[in-house]
């Protein structure tokens, strides 16, 4: 499973980005840079990630830094999958 491709699909779908997420790189800023990604959207994204990857995150595992960039979010998922 390609973590980054799946994450891009989740973000694109939940945030209605119209395909823009397909061009995200590890340095693409998320929280604070994407107006679509507000606090309510973060909750939805976390839920979708848990569902898609079969993961469960504890509250203390996720903070703003996890959503700082596409790469930081992908790293969080990769670490949880390992």
Number of C-alpha atoms within 10 A of each C-alpha: 6 7 14 21 14 16 23 20 17 19 25 16 14 15 19 12 15 9 13 12 21 16 9 18 13 13 11 16 16 21 19 13 11 12 9 17 19 13 11 9 14 18 12 16 19 16 14 17 19 14 11 12 15 9 15 13 13 7 7 6 10 13 9 12 11 18 19 17 21 22 19 18 20 20 16 15 20 13 9 13 11 5
